Amino acid sequence: MPPAVYLLALAVFAQGTSEFMLSGIAPDIAGDLGVSMASTGALTSAFAIGMVIGAPLMATLSLRWPRRRALLAFLTVFMAVHVVGAVTDSFAVLLATRVVGALANAGFLAVGMATATSLVRPDAKGRAISVLISGVTLACIAGVPAGAVLGHVWSWRAAFWAVALVCVPVVIAILRSVPTSAPVDEPRNADAAASARAEAPSARRELRELRRPRLLVTLALAALVNAATFGTFAFLAPVMTDVAGLGEGAVPVVLALFGIGSFVGVTLSGRMADTRPMRLLVPGGAALLVGWVLFALTASSLTVALFLVFVQGALSFAVGATLITLSVYEAPGAPTLGGAYATAAMNVGAALGPGVAGAAIGAGLGYRAPLWSSAALVASAVVLAGAARVVGRSRAAARTTGAAAPTP
């Protein structure tokens, strides 16, 4: 695996830490800036919305940039808004930095995914994507707890400074490691110019990939599985304290346990997504559904709950990362925007899942509700996959019958 892929994963680690660290420092932000806890929730929502909108928008805007320039631009903006966030005394300014930071994060992840998959063999895209996504899982293991510790020892501003500082070596590494080639090389003759125009990145041509039914189904499945993952992750602390009876001081350990499981899952996906994806998706998807149901039924048992935190973290990211890899393979005509589609699908899920789980809790269903919500979301994915398979087989049979029909 080229070193540049691991360097991109380091940036994803910083960005994942930024996305999730507010869960540990929100009370400090509320007290320092004089706003309610409900208001601080807007910081998380703004980031999620910015990620969903930003992935296709930023990738499209940077379509004809050299990838190194695009990565540096997005990462520099991401760093800058965290510096502004660390020094501001205005909640409105902090909210604005979260939106801009999310747009930059989404653009970086979309271009980074395209860059990582272009640096490896055509049959090793899954490994490259798994390395990149491992940055998110490592953020859950180390980045988010570290941000919470910094926030409690010094202030929430220290966590913002830390995210910005982690990006500095990545900027230097991108300058030295990512190829400088532009998307379109200078043509040497008329035939080469025509060929270059045909191969040049085109938003219209790459957007046409969204007409592919298999790509749309794969993206929808990825969004549903990711929604199930983050629906429970967003409320994992009250699930473990109020239902399983865990002490509040041990919550960071549980979050880290989930992160360790997710890292194991991403690693497994990297080994299988390129060559044997269905051997992971079919049994993994079924086990994921059973696991969420079992978790919901047995959440009051601390030992079982801790075991399932690890298992569901592993299964969720193994299945989710494999679906992301398949979506990239299903978009061969969108080498740049394919990463944006995958990024958008992940973040649609990250926004949808907590919303569904939060609505269930708000309806008075208790803190087991996120677990049942995750089970329902995965069940929806299973039904969708089954329906798509039946429709695909019917269409294939119809084409075969039509081709075999005798000519009058």
Helices and strands as residue ranges (DSSP letters): H 3-20, H 22-33, H 37-61, H 67-87, H 91-118, G 122-124, H 125-138, I 139-143, H 144-153, H 156-177, H 190-199, H 203-207, G 208-211, H 213-233, H 236-238, I 239-243, G 248-250, H 251-272, H 277-298, H 302-329, H 337-360, I 361-365, H 369-404
